[in-house]
Amino acid sequence: MRRAALRFCSLNKGLLIPGRGLTQGSQNPEKQRVIHMHEACSPIHVNHVRDKLREIVGASTNWRDHVKAMEERKLLQSFLAESQKGLPPRRMRDSYSEVLLPLGSQPELREKYLTVQNTIRFGRILEDLDSLGVLICYMHTRIHEAKMSPLSIVTALVDKIDMQKMSLSPEQDIKFSGHVSWVGKTSMEVKMQMFQLHGNEFCPVLDATFVMVARDSENKGPAFVNPLIPESPEEEELFRQGELNKGRRVSFSAKSLLKMAPSAEERNTIHEMFLHTLDPKTVSFQSRVLPPNAVWMEDSKLKSLEVCHPQERNIFNRIFGGFLMRKAYELGWATACNFGGSRPFVVAVDDIMFQKPVDVGSLLFLSSQVCFTQDNYIQVRVHSEVASLESKEHMTTNVFHFTFMSEKEVPLVFPRTYGESMLYLDGKRHFSSMSVPVNLRKD
């Protein structure tokens, strides 16, 4: 029964991805095509995704056996390709996969996903997207002759997640779908969408773009992945967009405020903000006062600490990237809620770079801060650092960027130091990368 459930659908079943998927249509939700129940084939259950991943790589479910399981993976090195030319090309439909989260039909799942406001925990959705993205890449790179995959596929970047709906019902089934949309030599871009049942139709509520990288069987060095061949003008456009996304990321990184000085316009912005905080009574550079309806950035911080237990490990016995995203998101949400004074709604997630893996047993330090606001939007940056139990040295593992929308207009946030001014400009850049205003459906 279980193996029968682990089936994957192909695109020729009539299940097309609207919006940012294989058809680059209107971004207006009212004009987007919805998925009808009778069009979709049987997806894999969300609870089985990580089981399937363990099966693909031969990972043990017992923490005590993980060293032996990783030793066995060394024998898979001979299956690795010496060049990309030695690998058979794949189509987008080859990696297309669906995952069902049956909150409506299996209510016993709800408590794990439920918030106190009777909506869905978005942090849990991030976990599911991360697992699905990895599984999709294994579908693209699978080797039929090998019992286990010789590749170690890990999340490198969450490029963008855009919401189309304000909140999700915990009483209706959810479906995820996705496929590989672009391939480099050792990296893959994955497009995913999330739908929720409305009547007898699955309506789109979320678009996501992840970047995954392939490593060798011991996760020590890069490994080649199968090339991707578009089969239609729509797929060619999707592949071309993947190339543009890569170029955009390279350009954004090159212009990072950690590498280059702010632009003239950005310098003027910071100077004007500085002038607005000068005390008119003293006319001194040292005397600073807040304008009305404003908050110092340093007063918008929240922090948390996580002990990374084996329960949260991934198939390669590092801490699961989805767990890191969930913890960062929930701290970011709490920061936005505390700052805005009302329940915030996530609008976008972007540019989450996984810089360093987190080992089991580490201490994970999370620091969240509001770095930009406009009208009722709150841009939150969450910085994560890791330290071993023996060492006090902290190393950055991730930086997360979340855009929230509050129910009411929020105060302006003002930097006090040069470092905070750079955080402000970085937050403004991330906020400016999306279209404003954002129209989220409430139904």
ROVEX-599520 format. One record per residue (C-alpha): residue in three letters; x negated, y negated, z negated. Coordinates in steps of 0.05 Angstrom, whole numbers, padded with zeros to 5 digits, always signed. Each point is the difference from the previous one (the first is absolute). Example, Ala and Ser with C-alpha at 12.3 -4.5 7.8 and 13.67 -1.06 7.14 Angstrom:
ALA-00246+00090-00156;SER-00027-00069+00013;
END
This chain:
MET+00000+00000+00000;ARG-00055-00049-00018;ARG-00039+00011+00064;ALA+00064-00011+00039;ALA+00007-00067-00034;LEU-00071-00021+00019;ARG+00018-00017+00071;PHE-00020-00060+00039;CYS+00041-00036+00052;SER-00023-00025+00067;LEU+00018-00066+00033;ASN+00038+00034+00056;LYS+00055+00018-00049;GLY+00030-00069+00011;LEU-00026-00031-00064;LEU-00033-00064+00023;ILE-00033-00049-00046;PRO+00032-00069+00004;GLY-00034-00068-00009;ARG-00074+00011-00009;GLY+00002+00073+00020;LEU-00004+00031+00069;THR+00048-00051+00027;GLN-00024-00071-00010;GLY+00069-00031-00004;SER+00031-00057-00039;GLN-00019-00008-00073;ASN+00072-00021-00015;PRO+00029+00056-00043;GLU+00069-00012+00029;LYS-00026+00016+00070;GLN-00044+00059-00019;ARG+00021+00070+00017;VAL+00020+00042-00060;ILE-00010+00074-00008;HIS+00062+00043+00002;MET+00003+00063-00043;HIS+00012+00046+00059;GLU-00062-00026+00037;ALA-00050+00020-00053;CYS-00031+00069-00009;SER-00017+00031-00067;PRO-00055-00039-00036;ILE-00047+00024-00054;HIS+00023-00013-00072;VAL-00039-00055-00034;ASN-00018+00048-00057;HIS-00036+00046+00049;VAL-00046-00052+00032;ARG-00057+00006-00050;ASP+00009+00076-00002;LYS-00008+00000+00076;LEU-00063-00043-00005;ARG-00031+00047-00051;GLU+00015+00058+00047;ILE-00033-00036+00058;VAL-00065-00014-00037;GLY+00000+00060-00046;ALA+00002-00041-00064;SER+00016+00033-00065;THR+00060-00020-00043;ASN-00040+00020-00062;TRP-00049-00053-00024;ARG-00047+00053-00028;ASP-00008+00031+00070;HIS-00013-00065+00038;VAL-00076+00008+00001;LYS+00006+00069+00031;ALA+00050-00025+00052;MET-00045-00057+00021;GLU-00059+00048+00006;GLU+00041+00043+00048;ARG+00012-00061+00044;LYS-00074-00004+00015;LEU+00009+00061+00045;LEU+00045-00041+00045;GLN-00057-00045+00025;SER-00008+00044+00063;PHE+00069-00020+00024;LEU-00019-00074+00003;ALA-00009-00030+00070;GLU-00068-00028+00018;SER+00034-00054+00042;GLN+00070-00024+00015;LYS-00006+00026+00071;GLY+00001+00071-00028;LEU+00069-00009-00029;PRO+00065+00010+00039;PRO+00041-00064+00009;ARG+00067-00005-00036;ARG+00065-00036+00013;MET+00039-00044-00048;ARG+00055+00052-00003;ASP-00050+00052-00025;SER-00007-00035-00066;TYR+00072-00024-00008;SER+00027+00022-00067;GLU+00060-00012-00044;VAL+00008+00004-00075;LEU+00067+00000-00037;LEU+00010-00030-00069;PRO+00070+00027-00017;LEU+00020-00047-00056;GLY+00073+00005+00019;SER+00006+00074+00012;GLN-00048+00020-00056;PRO+00013-00048-00057;GLU-00049+00036-00046;LEU-00055-00038+00037;ARG+00027-00069-00016;GLU-00029-00011-00069;LYS-00071+00002+00027;TYR+00018-00056+00050;LEU+00049-00041-00042;THR-00011-00070-00028;VAL+00038-00030-00058;GLN+00036-00044+00051;ASN+00027+00063+00034;THR-00044-00010+00061;ILE-00058+00042+00026;ARG-00071-00007-00027;PHE-00040-00026+00058;GLY-00064+00026-00031;ARG+00026+00071+00011;ILE+00014-00017+00072;LEU-00073-00022+00008;GLU-00021+00069-00026;ASP+00044+00036+00050;LEU-00025-00043+00058;ASP-00072+00014-00018;SER+00011+00075-00002;LEU+00039+00000+00065;GLY-00054-00042+00035;VAL-00053+00052-00018;LEU+00045+00058+00022;ILE+00014-00034+00067;CYS-00075-00005+00013;TYR-00010+00073-00015;MET+00054+00015+00051;HIS-00039-00040+00051;THR-00066+00034-00015;ARG+00022+00071-00015;ILE-00043+00058+00026;HIS+00042+00061+00014;GLU-00059+00048-00005;ALA-00017-00023-00071;LYS+00040+00021-00060;MET-00018-00064-00036;SER-00017-00069+00029;PRO-00075-00016-00002;LEU+00017-00074-00005;SER+00009-00042-00063;ILE+00050-00054+00019;VAL+00006-00059-00048;THR+00037-00066+00000;ALA-00047-00057+00020;LEU+00049-00058+00004;VAL+00073-00019-00008;ASP+00003-00050+00057;LYS+00072-00023-00008;ILE+00066+00019-00031;ASP+00060-00042+00018;MET+00068+00006-00035;GLN+00066-00010+00036;LYS+00046+00010-00060;MET+00001-00034-00067;SER+00011+00062-00043;LEU+00012+00074+00012;SER+00056+00043-00029;PRO-00022+00059-00043;GLU+00064+00037+00020;GLN-00012+00008+00075;ASP-00049+00045+00037;ILE-00064-00030+00027;LYS-00039+00023+00060;PHE-00072-00016+00019;SER-00028+00010+00070;GLY-00066-00016+00033;HIS-00055+00018+00049;VAL-00071-00018+00019;SER+00003-00063+00043;TRP-00073-00015+00013;VAL-00066+00038-00005;GLY-00073-00022-00004;LYS-00058+00048-00006;THR+00009+00017-00073;SER+00062-00041-00020;MET+00074+00003+00015;GLU+00056-00051-00006;VAL+00067+00028-00024;LYS+00067-00033+00011;MET+00054+00020-00049;GLN+00071-00021-00012;MET+00049+00011-00056;PHE+00076+00007+00008;GLN+00058+00005-00048;LEU+00066+00034+00012;HIS+00057-00049+00010;GLY+00065+00036+00016;ASN-00022+00053+00050;GLU-00059-00039+00026;PHE-00072-00009-00022;CYS-00015-00075+00003;PRO-00071-00028+00001;VAL-00023-00033-00064;LEU-00077-00001+00004;ASP-00058-00001+00050;ALA-00070+00021-00020;THR-00068+00003+00033;PHE-00056+00040-00033;VAL-00071+00013+00022;MET-00030+00068-00016;VAL-00072+00024+00008;ALA-00026+00070+00011;ARG-00058+00027-00040;ASP-00036+00066+00001;SER+00023+00060-00040;GLU-00037-00023-00062;ASN+00023-00072+00008;LYS-00072-00024+00005;GLY-00004-00029+00071;PRO+00043-00021+00060;ALA+00030+00052+00046;PHE+00028-00007+00071;VAL+00075+00004+00013;ASN+00039+00020+00062;PRO+00011-00055+00052;LEU+00070-00025+00011;ILE+00034-00003+00069;PRO+00061-00046+00008;GLU+00054+00030+00045;SER+00044-00060+00016;PRO-00004-00075+00007;GLU+00030-00007-00070;GLU-00054+00045-00029;GLU-00054-00037+00039;GLU+00025-00065-00031;LEU-00002+00032-00069;PHE-00071+00023+00011;ARG-00020-00069+00025;GLN+00030-00030-00063;GLY-00044+00047-00040;GLU-00061-00029+00036;LEU+00025-00070-00015;ASN+00011+00018-00073;LYS-00072+00025-00005;GLY-00026-00065+00031;ARG+00043-00041-00047;ARG-00027+00037-00061;VAL-00072-00011+00023;SER+00014-00074+00012;PHE+00035-00008-00068;SER-00058+00034-00035;ALA-00052-00043+00036;LYS+00036-00063-00023;SER+00006+00024-00072;LEU-00011-00054-00052;LEU-00051+00047-00030;LYS-00041-00010+00064;MET+00019-00068+00029;ALA+00018-00068-00028;PRO+00073-00022+00005;SER+00022-00037+00062;ALA+00006-00076+00000;GLU+00076+00005-00008;GLU-00008+00048-00059;ARG-00051-00046-00033;ASN+00049-00058+00006;THR+00054+00043-00031;ILE-00043+00016-00061;HIS-00022-00073-00008;GLU+00072-00025+00003;MET+00020+00050-00053;PHE-00059-00023-00043;LEU+00022-00073+00007;HIS+00071+00019-00021;THR-00027+00027-00066;LEU-00042-00061-00020;ASP+00023-00035-00062;PRO+00022-00071+00022;LYS-00015-00026-00070;THR-00074+00018+00000;VAL-00017+00003+00075;SER-00053+00052-00017;PHE-00023+00061+00038;GLN+00000+00039-00065;SER+00071-00018-00022;ARG+00052+00044+00034;VAL+00075+00002-00010;LEU+00053+00042+00034;PRO+00051-00032+00046;PRO+00074+00013-00016;ASN+00025+00071+00013;ALA-00070+00029+00006;VAL-00042+00054-00034;TRP-00075+00009-00005;MET-00023+00063+00037;GLU-00037+00024-00061;ASP+00067+00003-00038;SER+00032+00047+00050;LYS-00043+00062-00015;LEU+00020+00068-00025;LYS-00047+00059-00012;SER+00006+00075-00012;LEU-00044+00060-00011;GLU+00011+00071+00026;VAL-00037+00063-00021;CYS-00005+00042+00063;HIS+00023+00070-00019;PRO-00004+00063+00045;GLN+00075-00002+00011;GLU-00009-00059+00047;ARG-00054+00031+00043;ASN+00005+00008+00075;ILE-00017+00061+00041;PHE-00074-00018-00004;ASN+00001-00008-00075;ARG-00006-00076+00000;ILE+00056-00044-00026;PHE+00058-00002+00049;GLY+00002-00065+00039;GLY+00076-00003-00006;PHE-00006+00001-00076;LEU-00048-00059+00004;MET+00049-00038+00044;ARG+00058+00016-00046;LYS-00036-00025-00062;ALA-00024-00063+00036;TYR+00069-00014+00029;GLU+00035+00007-00067;LEU-00049-00047-00034;GLY+00007-00048+00058;TRP+00076+00003-00005;ALA-00003-00013-00075;THR-00045-00060+00014;ALA+00048-00029+00051;CYS+00059+00013-00047;ASN-00035-00033-00059;PHE-00021-00059+00043;GLY+00066-00012+00036;GLY+00046+00014-00058;SER+00046+00045+00041;ARG-00002+00068+00036;PRO-00046-00004+00061;PHE+00009+00040+00064;VAL-00059+00026+00039;VAL-00005-00031+00070;ALA-00067+00025+00025;VAL-00062+00038-00018;ASP-00063-00011+00040;ASP-00075+00009+00004;ILE-00010+00052-00054;MET-00072+00023+00010;PHE-00023+00064-00034;GLN-00072-00020-00014;LYS-00020+00055-00048;PRO+00031+00066-00022;VAL+00022+00007-00072;ASP-00025+00062-00037;VAL+00043+00040-00048;GLY-00017-00022-00071;SER-00014-00072+00019;LEU+00027-00061-00035;LEU+00040-00042+00049;PHE+00005-00075-00015;LEU+00054-00038+00037;SER+00004-00076+00000;SER+00059-00035+00033;GLN+00007-00074+00015;VAL+00046-00047+00038;CYS-00044-00034+00051;PHE+00050-00037+00044;THR+00073-00022-00002;GLN+00048-00033+00048;ASP+00074-00013-00010;ASN+00024+00067-00030;TYR-00059+00041+00025;ILE-00055+00027-00046;GLN-00066+00026+00027;VAL-00033+00047-00050;ARG-00070+00028+00002;VAL-00018+00062-00040;HIS-00074+00017-00010;SER-00020+00070-00023;GLU-00066+00020-00031;VAL-00024+00067-00025;ALA-00049+00021-00054;SER-00020+00069-00024;LEU+00011+00020-00073;GLU-00076+00000-00009;SER-00017-00064+00037;LYS+00024-00071-00011;GLU-00017-00021+00071;HIS+00062-00021+00039;MET+00006+00010+00075;THR+00055-00027+00045;THR+00042+00054+00032;ASN+00059-00038+00031;VAL+00031-00068+00011;PHE+00075+00000+00010;HIS+00043-00055+00031;PHE+00075-00003-00013;THR+00050-00051+00023;PHE+00063-00006-00043;MET+00063-00041+00008;SER+00033-00026-00064;GLU+00074-00013-00009;LYS-00014-00073-00013;GLU-00053-00052+00017;VAL-00065+00011-00039;PRO-00052-00049-00027;LEU-00061-00020+00039;VAL-00065+00032-00021;PHE-00063-00043-00005;PRO-00073+00023-00002;ARG-00047-00030-00052;THR-00067+00027+00023;TYR-00035+00009+00067;GLY+00008+00076-00006;GLU+00075-00008-00012;SER+00004-00048+00059;MET-00029+00056+00044;LEU+00052+00049-00028;TYR+00054-00052+00016;LEU-00023-00007+00072;ASP-00006+00075+00009;GLY+00071+00008-00026;LYS+00024-00054+00047;ARG-00033+00035+00059;HIS+00035+00065-00016;PHE+00066-00035-00010;SER-00007-00038+00065;SER-00012+00065+00038;MET+00074+00017-00005;SER+00061-00034+00029;VAL+00037-00046-00049;PRO+00056-00002-00019;VAL+00010+00075-00009;ASN+00071+00024+00010;LEU+00011+00063-00042;ARG+00066+00037+00007;LYS+00040+00008-00064;ASP+00047+00056+00022;
END
